Amino acid sequence: MTTAKETPNMAGNANEPRRSVSNRLLTVLGSFDVARPTLSLTEVTTITGLPMSTVRRLLRELTEWGALQRLPDQRYRIGLRLWRLGSLAPQQRDLRDAAWPFMQDLYEATHENVQLVVLDASTALCVEKISATRAVPTKTEVGGQLPLHATAVGKVLLAYATDNTLESIVAAGLKRVTSFTIVEPGRLDRALQDVRNAGIAYSREEMTKGAVSVACPVFGRDGAVLGALGIVTHSHVTLDRLAPAVRAAALGASRTYSARQPWAQAPLDRRE
């Protein structure tokens, strides 16, 4: 399917190593994210650095397969087939299934925004969310990414992540999202130690002015942290009042998930 004219400059740069077909397909798919849910042919070409003729062909093939959908305005977005495949990821699916009833209970008890996130490289990836119409507006969307150092759910993940994860976050620079964001490595390290000691994390207007959050880890039976479950609310709300409910929901999700993983061993009682 490759033409002779495309072959010499397949990667869009004659100095780059020639990319495989799968690499180019993934590069095109990787140009879409929460901040760019729909893209035009020209935009995908600019983002990927691939020749426009190559991008046009790949977009057509991905659309025919169902990975992308072509909109009436000739822009593209992720297709349902790719979304269905993504939902089959075992840990993410099992974690969402285990946490969902407790997220609903938490929402009914508080009528605040409830979210479930997992670690995705150097960010927190939101895999489920319940939005409250009267609650504080948030920037979180399912499939969206949040900074680890500026959110309660992110601090939970970072506190239990490997040292390499923390080192890479610090090396990349701690972005100041608001005037309250912790951007000093020493302060962040102390905050993460507090999370490990208490099993709970807080963010006080560090991500969004007027919004605060509290989160707790969701554990597997082997003691590994699978994700973080948290609440985002208005800054005038006392987080200590919500913390016990968040802790109970996270513990319930941990127990439910663990009960469905019979091959793992390690009691959860030590985390109560």
Disulfide bonds with the S-S distance in Angstrom:
none
